[in-house]
Amino acid sequence: MISTGTIGAHWLAPTWTLALEEHFYLLAPLIIVMAPRRLLPWLLAGVAGAAVLIRFTIHTLYPDSPMAALVLLPSRADLLCLGILAAVAMTSWNVDWPRFDFALRLTPILALVSILGLKAVDGPVAEALIPLAMAVCCTSFLLALVRDAPEAKRFKGPLLRFFGNNSYCIYLTHIPVLGLMHGLILGQKPALQTPAQWAVSLAALPICVLVGWGMTKLVEEPLTRYGRSWRWSDARRSSKIGSAAAQTGTP
């Protein structure tokens, strides 16, 4: 992708994020296990800061070849590290969360405003900071929802929960579905220039949802269940300890 300056085959375009997440899921558990717990937040913050500097360097030295700033894990790590930091804060830090509830609700709005301002400025600094602002926006918004902010109620509806559960598979498959339908029906690439193209695109929407839902049920959920079967929770450990004690007669 970097050598050609393009995502590659258009129908596979969404998979660049899948590749980036694959690298993340291979490295993040290793870092979490190996890093001392007290140093983990500092390490994550350092990696996030380095990602911002990497993007700035790429956009400064190679303004005509910005693909590396988009598709490499080191240049996108801040978005992922902020998610881990949020999880660490919720599970390990002794935080007086009620004091920060309003700030968590306000921060996404401020982050969106800052993104609009950076878009207007443009340049290497803006390109380096916009993904960080997006990460701050999403992280604070998710924390606000976890903290059961008033706006969290609307996200508990069955329709939004359905799309939340199936969103990633819909994202991965929507361009292939759109391309196939436009190719088979109109013999063209997807576009929105004629009434016929609009009609095919609208007809593709329910097909995209159906295909994404099927992929979630047949691929994602079984793999997720298998992965979670390897998680060692306190309850499972206690159950195993109790079972072993019963077999050996140990009190």
N, C-alpha and C positions, 0 to 999 in steps of 0.2 A: 504493500500500500504506500509506503514511504517512497520507494524507488519510482513508482509510477505516478505518484501524486493523486491517486484516486482510491476510492473504497474497493474497486474491483467490479466484478459482475454485479449489476444493479440488483438482481433478485436476491443476492446474498448480502446485500449492504448491511442489514441489521446485525449480522454475525460478528462485526468488529467488536461490539460490546461484549458478546459472549466470549470471545477470545480473551479480552481484557479481564473479564471476571474470572475466567479459568485460571489465569496467572495469579490473580488475587487470592482465590480459594486455595491455591497450592502454597502460597507464601504466608498468608495471614495466620493460619493456625500455627505454623512453625515459629513465627515471631511471638505470638501470644504465649506459647509454651516455653520458649527459650528465654524471653526477656523477663527480668525481675518485675514483679507486679508493681512496685513503687516507681519503676522507671518506664513502664509501658506508656503512660500518658505522654511523657516527655518525648519518647521515641516516636509515637504517632504524630505528635505536633511537629516534630522535626522533619519527618517524612512529608507531611502536608506542606510545610514551608518550602522544602526542597522542590516539591512539584511545582509550586508557583514560580520559583526561580528558574526551573527547567523550561517552563512555558515561555517565560520572559526572554530567556536566552535564545530559544528557537525562533521566536517571532522577531527578535532583534537581528540575529545573525543570518537567518534564512527566511526573510519575509515572503518570498515567493514559493516557499516549500513548507507550509505550516502543518502538513499531515502528521508529522511526528508528534506535534503537540496534542493531537487529537487521539491517536490510536495506541500510544505506548503507555504501559502501566506507570512508569516513573513520572510521566507528565500528567497523569490523571489521578494519582494516588491520594490527593487531598480529599476528593469526593468520598473515597472509600474509608480513609482514615477517620474522617469526621463521624462517619457512621459507627465505627468501632469505639471512638471516644464517647459517643452518646451512650452506647451500651455499657461501657465501663462506668460512666457516671451514674447510670440508673441502677446498676447492680452492685457497685463496690464503694462508691463515695457516700459519705455521710453528708448529704446536701439537704438544706432546708428548702425543699422544692416549692412550697407555697409562696415563698418570697419571690420566686423567679417565674411564676406562672404567667403573669402579665407580660414580662419581658419575652418569654417564649412565644407568646401570641403576637407580639409586636414585631419581633425580629424578622419573620418572613416578609412582612410588608416593607420594612426598611431595606431588606436585601433586594427585593424586586425593584424598588425605586433606585437603588444604587446600580443595579444591572442596567436599567434604562439610561442612567447617567453615563455609565461606562460605554454603552453602545454609541452614545452621541459623541463621546470623546474619541473613541477608536485608538488604534496604535498598540504597540507591544504591552504597555502597562495594562490597558483595558483587556487585551486578550489573555493576559496572565491572571487577572483578578476576577473576571466574569465567572469562570468555573468555580472558584472559591466562594464567590457570593452565592452561586446556585447551591453549593454544598451547605453553606450556612443556612440558607433559606429552607432547604428540604429537611436538614437535621433538626432545626428548631421547630419546624412545623410538626414533624413526627413526634418529637418530645412533647409538644403541646397536646397532641392527640393522645399519647400514652398517659399524660397527666389528666386526661378526661376534661379538656377544655370544652366550653359550650359548643363550639363548632364541631367537636368530635361526634356529636350525636348523628349528624347527617351522614357520616361515613359508616354508620352501622346498618344502613338500609340494605336489603338483600340484593338490589341491583348493583350498587357500588361495590359491595363485597364480592359479588360474582365477577365483576370486571377486575377487581383487585386480585382475586385468586388466579385469574386466567390471563392477566395482562401481559406477562412476559411471553407466553407462547403466542398470543395474538400479535404482539410486536414482532416476533421472529418470523411469523408466517404471512403477515398481511401483504408484504410486497410480492412474494411469489404468487399468492392468490390473485392479486391485482394484475400482475403481469400475465399470468396464464389466461385469465378471463378476457383481458383486452386482446391478447394474441389470438385466442381461439375464436372469439366472437367478431372482432373488428379487424384482426390481422395487423394490429398496430401496437406500439408501445403505449403504456398508460399516459394519458393526458386528459386535460379538462378544457378542451377548446371547442367541442361541438356538443349538441344535445345527446348524441349517441354515446359519446365518451362519458358524459355525466351520468347517463342512465346505467352504463356498465359499471362505473365506479360505485354508484349507490347500491346496485345489485350485489356488488362484491362485499359490501359491509357485513351482511348476515353470514355469508360464506366464510369470511375471515374469522368471525366470532366462533362459528361452528368448528372450523379446523383448529383454531387455537384451543377451544375447549376440549376437543378430542385429543390433542397433543398433551394437554395438561393431565387428562385422565389416564392416558395410556403410557406416557413417558415420565412427565415431571413428578406426579404424585407417587407412583411406585418407587422411583429413585429416591424421593424425599423420605418416604417411609423406611426404606432400607437404610438410608443414611442415619436417620434418627434412631434406628434400632441399635446403633453402635454407641449412642450417647450413654454415658454412665451418670445417672442421677443419684442423688442421695437416697431416694426411695428405693431404687433398685439395689444399691449397695447394702442398705439396711436389710432388704428382703433376703439377699444372698447370705449376709452374715447371720441373720436369724435362722435361715434354713440350715446353714452349716452347724450352728450351735445346737439345733434340735437333733441333727444326725449324730453329733458327737457327745451329746448329753452335757455340753458346756452351758452353765447358767448365763 
